[in-house]
Amino acid sequence: MQVNLNGIGLLGPGLCGWPESQQILLGKNIYDKEMLPKPFPSILQPNELRRSSEVVRWSLRAAEEAMRQAQLKPDALATVFASSGGETEILHKICLALNTSERAISPTLFHHSVHNASAGYWSIGVQSQLPSSSLSCYDSSFCGGLIEAATFVCSHQTPVLLVAYDIPPPPPLYAARPLSGPFAVAFVMSPAPLPQSFSILKIGILDEGAGTVSTMKDPGLEMLRDGNPAARALPVLTAIASGGPAALFLNYLDNLLLSVDVMPCQPCPN
Amino acid sequence: MVSTACSSSAKAFASASRLLETGLCDAAVVGGVDSLCLTTLYGFASLELESKNPCRPGDAERDGLSIGEAAGFVLVEKCQASTKPGDIALMGYGESCDAYHMSHPHPSGSGAILAMQGALKCANVPSSAIEYVHLHGTATKANDKTEDQAVSKVFGSQIPCSSTKGWTGHTLGAAGGIESVIAALCLEHQFLPGTLNTRTVDPNFTSTLLLHNQERPVKTLMSNFFGFGGNNCSLLFGTI
């Protein structure tokens, strides 16, 4: 199963956009994890932006960046949104409300609490009625999203926007799910190569003994990769930034690996 | 796990189809589960979408949904040499977004129409091939009104329709799982369920809402699922 890559969006501690991050991923610029992006996606209306969660702002900003590079009309793409925890900030606020005697939940909070909140806002923002899926696969959420997006591209022969994202939940939920930092990544994939396609991803599922999980050299980036489900994309991003071919293995389910072969077809945008 | 609110487990069928089609697996266990919890009980109450009585889908006096909890799973595999007449098949699926509002359906029903038309196209059958529509039919004012318009637009006003949420309540993320099992039972037993609790059909409705169970031949049917975030999925089931 293979797809062509036409755009990347990236946000994380010390990673403020795809062009700026490539030299950091390659170890040519220093990784500074203290530098935290403050994303403001432009597709949200001012009132939506004011009420939006960090999760929505991070995921939509990464999606926008990838779409801008891909030079495709955003309403022409189906979408896959993948996140382990989704709207944990909203869940926390609802739990606080449920812990009062009135148990009065704000209606706005409730409809923002669905796992597909980011996907819903994206479809409204770009006015796309094309199919959209939102999924969770715990630590393998990036892999689950990649499989869902790639199978969609191959089955329907249509481009897909994949967005994977997770934000550390606020305490006390954080104690149960201590993610290493916020992270959002977006890929625009197409079935056939386009003039702007810069990499081909070949994706397969293998038994765990078939390879060794790909990791990051920089200890800070490795901590981020290991501790945020969306950041499991980091070795793939690094391979794309390097401009050479690479054969990678990502943790998938208990006894499975996802193999991702990266094959460059032209220098990626920077 | 697909999580698109009340279309979640219907969309799991679409995902499974793609996994089978691309050869990543030979069979899949597909379904949905949702348990009662305070977040949904008080959440739907905050939107004033919950009825104080058992829900009455499509009724002129319907006043909201009843929340249910359920789990329903089925085993699906590729059509192959061992597939025999009488087997139940997922013949098509359609997915769409409303791109309108996070919790209110598109007033024209355009997202629902796209999902139903998508399932027909996927199965490569005309709308006239469908003999029954298993409605999302939550019994909220907005859902049932919009879905009625959408169904009439795609299938005309004569096709029999009903909602089974009077029996099960709205089982949210599990709806696709259990209502697909109900769809399979309809096909297996040549049976169309009536709409429990509904007494007087909304006079503004244009489609044909079944109030009572009917025993009659049925080979193909459509099931609808619509979720918050404007996320829609229609499944087309049939007998081989």
Interface residues (C-beta under 8 A of the other chain):
Chain A: M1 G86 L91 I94 C95 A97 L98 R103 A104 I105 S106 P107 F110 H111 H112 S113 V114 H115 N116 A117 A119 G120 Y121 S123 I124 V126 Q127 S128 Q129 L130 P131 S132 S133 S134 L135 S136 C137 I147 E148 A150 T151 F152 C154 S155 I205
Chain B: M1 V2 S3 T4 A5 K11 A14 S15 S17 R18 L19 E21 T22 L24 L38 T39 Y42 G43 F44 A45 S46 L47 E95 S96 C97 D98 A99 Y100 H101 M102 S103 S110 G111 L114 G118 G227 F228 G229 G230 N231
